[in-house]
């Protein structure tokens, strides 16, 4: 770990993010995990899945 990371951690400890921002980040992570879980167990609707494009050169 270099000095830049230590300085960043020090600033975070001295001035932590607000509860609202922490909840926002955890909410985004929860939505991403839920989408992954739905996709993994084939519960994601077909209309919400995009098809891969075949590029021709």
KAQUI-V395447 format. One record per residue. N is the residue number from 1. PHI is phi in radians with two decimals (999 if undefined). Layout:
((N & PHI) (N & PHI))
This chain:
((1 & 999) (2 & -1.67) (3 & -1.17) (4 & -1.10) (5 & -1.18) (6 & -1.12) (7 & -1.16) (8 & -1.13) (9 & -1.13) (10 & -1.09) (11 & -1.13) (12 & -1.15) (13 & -1.21) (14 & -1.27) (15 & -2.40) (16 & -1.20) (17 & -1.18) (18 & -1.26) (19 & -1.06) (20 & -1.09) (21 & -1.19) (22 & -1.09) (23 & -1.13) (24 & -1.08) (25 & -1.11) (26 & -1.14) (27 & -1.13) (28 & -1.13) (29 & -1.11) (30 & -1.12) (31 & -1.14) (32 & -1.11) (33 & -1.16) (34 & -1.12) (35 & -1.13) (36 & -1.06) (37 & -1.08) (38 & -1.10) (39 & -1.16) (40 & -1.14) (41 & -1.71) (42 & 0.98) (43 & -1.83) (44 & -1.31) (45 & -1.17) (46 & -1.13) (47 & -1.19) (48 & -1.67) (49 & -1.80) (50 & -1.56) (51 & -1.62) (52 & -1.30) (53 & -1.50) (54 & -1.70) (55 & -1.49) (56 & -2.02) (57 & -1.95))
